[in-house]
Amino acid sequence: MSISRAVKPIALPLAGVLMSCAVVFHWLGWSALSSESHGACGGRYDPCPEGLTPVLILAFVFTFAGAFGVIIAVALNSGSLATPWMASLVVVGLAGGVWPGVLGYEWLRGPHLDVAWEASRDRPSSVRAVGDWMPGPSTLVRARNDGLFGYDTSDGTRRWTVPAPERRSVCTMSRTTPSAIGLVGLGRYEKPCDTVLAVDLSSGRTLWTKKIKADDSVTGATDARLVGAGDTAVALEQKAVVGLGLRDGAARWRSPLDRNCEALAVDATPERALVVEQCTNTDGENAKMRLSALDPRSGAWQWHSTLPTESKWKTLFMLSADPIVVYVDEDDDRGTDAVISFDDKGRRQAVIPRSGPEDDLDFQVMPYSYSQPSDARPVFRSVVTKGLFITAVGPTDKDAPEDVAAYSLKDGRRVWKTSLGAAVAALTQDRAGELDLLAGGGVWRLDPATGEKRGRTPLRGAPVGDVLALHRVKSGRYVIVNSNGAEDAPPVFAVK
């Protein structure tokens, strides 16, 4: 038997392999286009997902090559093989080409993160997220206006629930969770946030509940009214700052405010509690703001530092307690609208304007589906680390920031700026110190000292929603929190 006669039948399964690869590439490619970029990419749309363009091109190449190959192979063997044998050899090629096709698809797409699990949708559909905690790598706590929900980060199952009492909503949350204890404020509609709840976040057990003399001028959801400082819960009242036992709620101390002063926000380390106050004269005019420090063990005031403001506050955030970084936007359009840093003695250091000559600081995540952000514990696209304030930045003519910049907490100068070319949805720092960013359908890794990109891993089919919190659970695994978990996206999901 001649070599050509022996080789001719091989053309049939080879043609089948090409056809099989065409089917695999079409099936996986168009499915990915639908799930990852809603059926369109490139041109006036967002960039195509990684590796998808060559996949779709090769799908058509394999289609035409396979069809042509089948025709040629059948013609070569028409005089030597019966039709059933030819069909059988083509089918063998079709079956044998599936696995190489899948491997080729995966190779072209490259490394990626797949959805590991999705938590069940929020019910009722009218609820909304107001904040979240990550007290440890195995538990994520998502707060809604109707209570707290603890999730197991390994599989997304709901471990426990702490419902808010009837007609009460979660209106504030502590920014820290010492000993895995979270502090929650509850209040009635258009009433002060006057009930403090301490919850063991590992089990969902309520440790204690206590009523406080809340400021009746604060009736909406707001952050930074409670904080855990060591073994003390520090809460803001109408005319004082109070300290309660973190585990038992027992009253420990009460530090009155000066006359005509009100406490706006509190943050803390185990050794120091920080309070931002606003003071006015007897007519309620000539508003002055100051940052004050007190000992969380005794309530003794340690120092006061004047903020560079002359009108009442409009927006205020405690961005970090160690080092001390606050953001204040006062009512005066020509007044202070800046991130301000202080040393341990309360001496003012850097003043970083929110609106700069080139970019605007865009550190607060704002949802599109609701009129307010996660207001009991706002989500920030910023990190304070190693003498730097790192934040998402962007020009005012863009809907979302696409760059990240670092500013010195000593003098406010910009240290570095990195462009990602896509909207920054979330920014956080992992336990190793690296920056994790969610932008453009992928997770980026950045060096916080230089802004150098350390790689990007795309997400595949991730159900990303409006407001995001990104948490790195362990190497290569992330948990993402959505604001609206009742409709298109789940409240919480993981990728790995």
C-alpha positions as CSV (number, residue, x, y, z in Angstrom):
1,M,0.0,0.0,0.0
2,S,1.5,3.4,-1.0
3,I,2.1,6.1,1.5
4,S,-0.3,8.5,-0.2
5,R,-3.1,5.9,0.1
6,A,-2.4,5.5,3.9
7,V,-2.2,9.2,4.5
8,K,-5.4,10.1,2.7
9,P,-7.8,8.8,5.4
10,I,-6.0,10.9,8.0
11,A,-7.3,14.0,6.3
12,L,-10.9,13.2,7.4
13,P,-10.3,13.3,11.2
14,L,-8.0,16.3,10.8
15,A,-10.8,18.2,9.0
16,G,-13.1,17.1,11.8
17,V,-10.7,18.5,14.4
18,L,-10.8,21.9,12.6
19,M,-14.6,21.9,12.5
20,S,-14.7,20.9,16.2
21,C,-12.3,23.8,17.1
22,A,-14.6,26.1,15.1
23,V,-17.6,25.0,17.1
24,V,-15.8,25.3,20.5
25,F,-14.4,28.8,19.6
26,H,-17.7,30.1,18.4
27,W,-19.6,28.7,21.4
28,L,-17.2,29.9,24.1
29,G,-16.3,33.1,22.3
30,W,-19.8,34.4,21.7
31,S,-20.9,33.3,25.1
32,A,-18.0,35.3,26.6
33,L,-18.9,38.3,24.5
34,S,-22.4,38.2,25.8
35,S,-21.6,37.6,29.5
36,E,-18.4,39.8,29.8
37,S,-19.2,42.8,27.6
38,H,-23.0,42.5,27.0
39,G,-22.6,41.4,23.4
40,A,-20.5,44.3,22.1
41,C,-16.9,45.5,22.5
42,G,-14.3,47.6,20.7
43,G,-14.8,50.8,18.7
44,R,-17.3,53.1,20.5
45,Y,-17.8,50.4,23.1
46,D,-15.5,49.4,25.9
47,P,-12.3,47.4,24.9
48,C,-12.9,43.8,24.2
49,P,-12.1,41.3,27.1
50,E,-8.6,39.9,27.0
51,G,-8.0,37.3,24.3
52,L,-11.5,37.5,22.9
53,T,-10.6,39.1,19.6
54,P,-8.2,36.4,18.4
55,V,-10.7,33.8,19.7
56,L,-13.5,35.1,17.5
57,I,-11.1,35.6,14.5
58,L,-9.9,32.0,14.8
59,A,-13.5,30.8,15.1
60,F,-14.2,31.9,11.6
61,V,-10.7,30.8,10.3
62,F,-11.4,27.3,11.7
63,T,-14.9,27.3,10.2
64,F,-13.8,28.0,6.7
65,A,-10.6,25.8,7.0
66,G,-12.7,23.0,8.5
67,A,-15.4,23.2,5.8
68,F,-12.8,23.3,3.0
69,G,-10.8,20.5,4.7
70,V,-13.9,18.2,4.8
71,I,-14.6,18.8,1.2
72,I,-11.0,18.1,0.1
73,A,-10.7,15.0,2.4
74,V,-14.0,13.5,1.1
75,A,-12.8,14.1,-2.5
76,L,-9.5,12.4,-1.8
77,N,-11.1,9.3,-0.2
78,S,-14.2,9.0,-2.4
79,G,-12.7,6.2,-4.5
80,S,-11.1,4.3,-1.7
81,L,-13.4,4.5,1.4
82,A,-17.1,3.9,1.8
83,T,-19.3,6.8,2.8
84,P,-20.0,5.4,6.3
85,W,-16.3,5.0,7.0
86,M,-15.6,8.6,5.9
87,A,-18.4,9.9,8.1
88,S,-17.1,7.9,11.0
89,L,-13.6,9.3,10.6
90,V,-14.9,12.9,10.5
91,V,-17.0,12.2,13.7
92,V,-13.8,10.9,15.4
93,G,-12.1,14.1,14.5
94,L,-15.0,16.2,15.8
95,A,-14.9,14.4,19.1
96,G,-11.1,14.5,19.4
97,G,-11.0,18.2,18.7
98,V,-13.1,19.3,21.6
99,W,-10.5,19.1,24.3
100,P,-7.7,20.7,22.2
101,G,-10.2,23.5,21.3
102,V,-11.0,24.2,24.9
103,L,-7.2,24.2,25.8
104,G,-6.6,26.6,22.9
105,Y,-9.4,28.9,24.0
106,E,-8.0,29.0,27.6
107,W,-4.5,29.7,26.4
108,L,-5.6,32.6,24.2
109,R,-7.8,34.1,27.0
110,G,-4.9,33.8,29.5
111,P,-5.0,33.9,33.3
112,H,-8.3,35.1,34.7
113,L,-10.6,35.1,37.8
114,D,-13.8,33.1,37.6
115,V,-16.8,33.6,39.9
116,A,-16.4,31.1,42.8
117,W,-19.8,31.8,44.4
118,E,-22.7,34.2,44.5
119,A,-24.8,35.0,47.6
120,S,-28.6,34.8,47.2
121,R,-30.3,38.0,46.1
122,D,-31.6,40.6,48.7
123,R,-35.1,40.2,49.8
124,P,-37.2,42.2,50.1
125,S,-36.1,44.1,47.0
126,S,-36.6,47.5,48.6
127,V,-33.6,47.2,51.0
128,R,-30.3,48.8,50.3
129,A,-26.7,48.4,51.6
130,V,-25.4,51.0,54.1
131,G,-21.9,49.6,54.8
132,D,-19.8,46.5,55.3
133,W,-17.1,45.0,57.6
134,M,-14.4,42.4,57.0
135,P,-13.5,41.4,60.6
136,G,-11.5,38.4,59.4
137,P,-10.6,36.4,56.3
138,S,-13.5,33.9,56.8
139,T,-16.4,36.3,57.5
140,L,-17.8,39.3,55.6
141,V,-20.6,41.4,57.1
142,R,-22.8,43.4,54.9
143,A,-25.1,45.9,56.6
144,R,-28.5,46.8,55.1
145,N,-30.9,49.4,56.4
146,D,-32.9,46.5,58.0
147,G,-30.0,44.7,59.7
148,L,-26.7,42.9,59.5
149,F,-25.9,39.8,57.4
150,G,-22.8,37.7,57.9
151,Y,-21.4,35.6,55.0
152,D,-19.0,32.7,54.9
153,T,-16.3,33.8,52.5
154,S,-15.5,30.2,51.5
155,D,-18.9,29.5,49.8
156,G,-21.1,32.5,50.3
157,T,-23.6,30.9,52.7
158,R,-25.3,33.3,55.1
159,R,-23.9,32.4,58.6
160,W,-26.1,34.7,60.6
161,T,-28.5,37.6,60.6
162,V,-29.2,40.4,63.1
163,P,-32.4,42.1,62.1
164,A,-33.1,45.7,63.1
165,P,-36.2,46.1,65.3
166,E,-39.5,47.1,63.8
167,R,-39.4,50.6,62.4
168,R,-35.8,51.1,63.2
169,S,-33.0,51.3,60.6
170,V,-29.2,50.9,60.7
171,C,-28.0,54.6,60.8
172,T,-24.4,54.3,61.7
173,M,-21.6,51.8,62.0
174,S,-18.2,51.8,63.7
175,R,-15.2,52.1,61.4
176,T,-13.2,49.6,63.4
177,T,-14.1,46.1,64.7
178,P,-11.7,45.4,67.6
179,S,-11.9,41.8,68.9
180,A,-14.3,41.2,66.0
181,I,-17.0,43.3,67.7
182,G,-19.0,45.7,65.6
183,L,-21.0,48.7,66.8
184,V,-24.2,49.6,65.1
185,G,-26.5,52.6,65.7
186,L,-30.2,52.2,65.2
187,G,-32.8,55.0,64.8
188,R,-36.5,55.6,63.8
189,Y,-37.5,57.6,60.7
190,E,-36.3,61.2,61.0
191,K,-35.3,60.6,64.6
192,P,-31.8,60.5,66.2
193,C,-29.6,57.4,66.0
194,D,-30.1,56.8,69.7
195,T,-29.7,53.0,70.2
196,V,-26.2,51.4,70.2
197,L,-25.9,47.7,69.5
198,A,-22.7,45.6,70.0
199,V,-22.5,42.4,67.9
200,D,-20.0,39.6,68.0
201,L,-19.2,39.4,64.3
202,S,-17.9,35.8,64.4
203,S,-21.2,34.4,65.6
204,G,-23.8,37.2,65.1
205,R,-24.6,37.2,68.8
206,T,-25.8,40.5,70.2
207,L,-23.7,41.4,73.2
208,W,-25.6,44.4,74.5
209,T,-28.0,47.2,73.6
210,K,-28.0,50.7,75.1
211,K,-29.9,53.9,74.6
212,I,-27.8,57.1,74.4
213,K,-28.7,60.8,74.3
214,A,-28.2,61.2,70.6
215,D,-27.9,64.5,68.9
216,D,-31.4,65.3,67.7
217,S,-30.0,67.4,64.9
218,V,-28.6,64.3,63.2
219,T,-31.6,62.3,61.9
220,G,-30.2,60.8,58.7
221,A,-27.9,57.9,58.2
222,T,-24.3,59.1,58.7
223,D,-20.9,57.5,59.5
224,A,-18.5,58.0,62.3
225,R,-20.9,58.4,65.3
226,L,-19.5,55.2,66.9
227,V,-16.1,53.6,67.1
228,G,-14.3,50.8,69.0
229,A,-11.1,51.9,70.7
230,G,-9.3,49.0,72.4
231,D,-11.9,47.6,74.9
232,T,-14.0,50.8,74.9
233,A,-16.9,51.8,72.7
234,V,-16.8,55.6,72.0
235,A,-20.1,57.2,71.1
236,L,-21.2,60.8,70.3
237,E,-24.1,62.3,72.2
238,Q,-25.7,65.6,71.9
239,K,-23.5,67.4,74.4
240,A,-20.8,64.9,75.2
241,V,-18.6,62.0,74.2
242,V,-19.2,58.9,76.1
243,G,-17.2,55.7,76.7
244,L,-18.9,52.3,77.2
245,G,-17.5,48.8,77.8
246,L,-17.0,47.2,74.5
247,R,-18.1,43.8,75.7
248,D,-20.8,44.7,78.3
249,G,-21.9,48.3,77.4
250,A,-21.3,49.5,81.0
251,A,-20.8,53.3,81.3
252,R,-17.2,54.2,81.9
253,W,-16.9,57.9,81.4
254,R,-18.6,61.0,80.0
255,S,-16.7,63.9,78.6
256,P,-18.9,67.1,78.1
257,L,-18.4,69.3,75.1
258,D,-17.7,73.0,75.4
259,R,-20.8,75.3,75.3
260,N,-22.2,75.7,71.8
261,C,-20.1,72.9,70.4
262,E,-21.4,69.7,68.7
263,A,-19.5,66.5,68.0
264,L,-19.7,65.6,64.3
265,A,-17.5,62.5,63.8
266,V,-15.3,60.1,65.8
267,D,-12.5,57.7,64.9
268,A,-10.0,55.9,67.0
269,T,-6.9,53.7,67.6
270,P,-6.6,51.6,70.8
271,E,-4.7,54.5,72.4
272,R,-6.5,57.6,71.2
273,A,-10.0,58.7,70.1
274,L,-10.4,61.6,67.7
275,V,-13.4,63.8,67.6
276,V,-14.3,66.6,65.0
277,E,-16.3,69.3,66.6
278,Q,-18.1,72.4,65.3
279,C,-18.5,75.4,67.6
280,T,-20.6,78.5,67.1
281,N,-21.4,81.7,69.1
282,T,-24.7,82.1,71.0
283,D,-26.4,83.2,67.7
284,G,-25.3,80.1,65.9
285,E,-22.9,82.0,63.7
286,N,-19.1,82.2,63.3
287,A,-18.8,78.5,63.0
288,K,-15.4,77.1,63.8
289,M,-14.3,73.5,63.5
290,R,-11.6,71.7,65.4
291,L,-10.1,68.2,65.8
292,S,-9.8,67.0,69.4
293,A,-8.1,64.0,70.9
294,L,-9.0,62.1,74.1
295,D,-7.9,59.1,76.0
296,P,-10.4,56.2,75.4
297,R,-9.6,54.6,78.7
298,S,-10.5,57.7,80.8
299,G,-12.2,60.2,78.5
300,A,-9.6,62.9,79.4
301,W,-9.1,65.5,76.7
302,Q,-5.5,65.5,75.3
303,W,-5.4,68.3,72.8
304,H,-7.4,70.5,70.4
305,S,-6.4,71.5,66.9
306,T,-8.3,74.2,64.8
307,L,-9.3,73.2,61.3
308,P,-8.9,75.8,58.5
309,T,-12.6,76.6,58.2
310,E,-14.9,79.6,58.7
311,S,-18.3,78.3,57.9
312,K,-20.5,75.3,58.8
313,W,-19.6,71.9,57.6
314,K,-21.2,70.3,54.5
315,T,-19.3,67.0,54.2
316,L,-16.9,65.4,56.7
317,F,-15.1,62.0,56.6
318,M,-12.6,60.5,59.0
319,L,-10.3,58.8,56.5
320,S,-7.7,57.5,59.0
321,A,-6.9,57.6,62.7
322,D,-3.3,56.5,62.4
323,P,-1.9,58.6,60.8
324,I,-4.6,61.2,61.3
325,V,-6.3,62.2,58.0
326,V,-9.7,63.9,57.7
327,Y,-11.7,65.3,54.8
328,V,-13.8,68.4,55.2
329,D,-15.9,70.4,52.8
330,E,-17.4,73.5,54.4
331,D,-20.5,75.4,53.3
332,D,-18.6,78.4,51.9
333,D,-18.0,77.8,48.2
334,R,-14.6,79.5,48.6
335,G,-13.9,77.7,51.8
336,T,-11.9,74.5,52.6
337,D,-12.6,71.5,50.5
338,A,-9.6,69.3,51.2
339,V,-8.0,66.2,52.7
340,I,-6.0,67.4,55.8
341,S,-3.3,65.4,57.7
342,F,-2.1,65.9,61.3
343,D,0.8,64.6,63.4
344,D,0.3,62.8,66.7
345,K,0.1,66.2,68.6
346,G,-2.6,67.6,66.4
347,R,-0.3,69.9,64.4
348,R,-1.6,70.4,60.9
349,Q,0.6,69.0,58.1
350,A,-0.6,68.6,54.6
351,V,-3.7,70.2,53.0
352,I,-4.6,68.4,49.8
353,P,-7.3,70.3,47.8
354,R,-10.0,68.0,46.5
355,S,-10.0,69.9,43.2
356,G,-6.4,70.4,42.0
357,P,-4.9,72.1,39.0
358,E,-4.9,68.8,37.1
359,D,-7.2,66.3,38.7
360,D,-9.9,66.0,41.3
361,L,-9.6,63.6,44.3
362,D,-12.4,61.1,43.7
363,F,-12.2,58.9,46.8
364,Q,-15.9,58.5,47.6
365,V,-17.8,55.7,45.8
366,M,-21.3,57.0,44.8
367,P,-23.9,54.6,43.5
368,Y,-26.1,55.2,40.5
369,S,-29.2,53.4,41.7
370,Y,-29.7,55.3,44.9
371,S,-29.6,59.0,45.8
372,Q,-27.2,58.3,48.8
373,P,-24.0,56.3,49.1
374,S,-23.4,53.5,51.7
375,D,-23.9,56.2,54.3
376,A,-23.7,54.3,57.6
377,R,-20.1,53.3,56.6
378,P,-19.2,55.0,53.3
379,V,-17.1,53.1,50.7
380,F,-13.8,54.9,49.8
381,R,-11.5,54.5,46.8
382,S,-8.6,55.6,49.0
383,V,-5.8,54.1,51.2
384,V,-3.6,55.8,53.8
385,T,-0.3,54.0,54.1
386,K,3.4,54.7,54.8
387,G,3.0,58.5,54.8
388,L,0.9,58.6,51.6
389,F,-2.7,59.3,50.8
390,I,-3.5,57.1,47.8
391,T,-6.8,57.8,46.0
392,A,-8.6,57.5,42.7
393,V,-8.3,60.8,40.7
394,G,-9.7,62.0,37.5
395,P,-10.7,65.2,35.5
396,T,-14.1,66.7,36.2
397,D,-15.3,66.0,32.6
398,K,-15.3,62.2,33.2
399,D,-18.0,60.3,35.0
400,A,-15.6,58.1,36.9
401,P,-11.9,58.3,37.8
402,E,-9.4,56.3,35.6
403,D,-6.2,57.2,37.4
404,V,-4.7,56.6,40.9
405,A,-2.4,59.1,42.6
406,A,-0.4,59.3,45.8
407,Y,0.1,62.4,47.9
408,S,2.5,63.0,50.7
409,L,1.0,63.5,54.1
410,K,3.9,65.7,55.1
411,D,3.5,68.4,52.5
412,G,0.7,67.4,50.2
413,R,2.8,67.1,47.0
414,R,1.9,64.4,44.5
415,V,4.4,61.5,44.7
416,W,3.1,59.4,41.8
417,K,0.2,59.0,39.4
418,T,-0.7,55.8,37.5
419,S,-3.3,55.6,34.7
420,L,-5.4,52.5,34.3
421,G,-7.4,53.5,31.3
422,A,-10.7,52.3,32.9
423,A,-13.0,53.5,35.6
424,V,-11.7,52.6,39.1
425,A,-14.5,50.9,40.9
426,A,-12.7,49.9,44.1
427,L,-9.4,50.5,45.8
428,T,-8.1,48.7,48.9
429,Q,-4.9,47.4,50.5
430,D,-4.2,43.8,51.3
431,R,-2.5,42.4,54.4
432,A,0.9,42.3,52.5
433,G,0.7,46.0,51.8
434,E,0.0,45.8,48.0
435,L,-2.8,47.8,46.5
436,D,-5.7,45.9,44.9
437,L,-7.9,47.8,42.4
438,L,-11.0,46.8,40.5
439,A,-11.0,48.6,37.2
440,G,-12.0,47.8,33.6
441,G,-13.3,44.4,34.4
442,G,-10.1,43.2,36.1
443,V,-8.2,43.3,39.4
444,W,-4.9,45.3,39.3
445,R,-2.0,45.0,41.7
446,L,0.0,48.2,42.3
447,D,3.1,49.0,44.4
448,P,2.0,51.6,47.0
449,A,5.4,53.2,47.1
450,T,5.8,53.9,43.4
451,G,2.4,53.2,41.7
452,E,4.1,50.6,39.5
453,K,1.7,48.1,38.0
454,R,2.3,44.6,39.2
455,G,-0.2,42.9,36.9
456,R,-3.8,42.7,36.0
457,T,-6.1,39.7,36.1
458,P,-9.4,39.9,34.2
459,L,-12.7,38.9,35.7
460,R,-14.9,36.6,33.6
461,G,-18.7,37.0,33.9
462,A,-18.5,38.8,37.2
463,P,-21.8,40.2,38.3
464,V,-20.4,43.6,39.2
465,G,-23.0,46.2,40.5
466,D,-22.9,49.9,41.3
467,V,-21.1,50.5,44.6
468,L,-18.2,48.1,45.3
469,A,-16.1,47.1,48.2
470,L,-13.2,44.8,47.3
471,H,-11.6,42.5,49.9
472,R,-8.6,40.2,49.3
473,V,-9.4,37.0,51.2
474,K,-6.2,35.2,50.3
475,S,-3.8,34.9,47.4
476,G,-5.8,35.0,44.2
477,R,-9.2,35.1,45.9
478,Y,-11.4,38.2,46.3
479,V,-14.8,39.0,47.8
480,I,-16.7,41.8,46.2
481,V,-19.7,43.6,47.8
482,N,-22.4,45.2,45.7
483,S,-24.7,48.0,46.9
484,N,-27.9,46.8,45.2
485,G,-28.1,43.1,45.6
486,A,-31.8,42.7,44.7
487,E,-31.8,43.0,40.9
488,D,-29.1,42.2,38.4
489,A,-26.2,41.6,40.8
490,P,-25.9,39.6,44.0
491,P,-25.2,41.4,47.3
492,V,-21.8,39.6,47.7
493,F,-19.8,37.3,45.4
494,A,-16.3,35.9,45.2
495,V,-13.8,35.4,42.4
496,K,-10.7,33.2,42.3
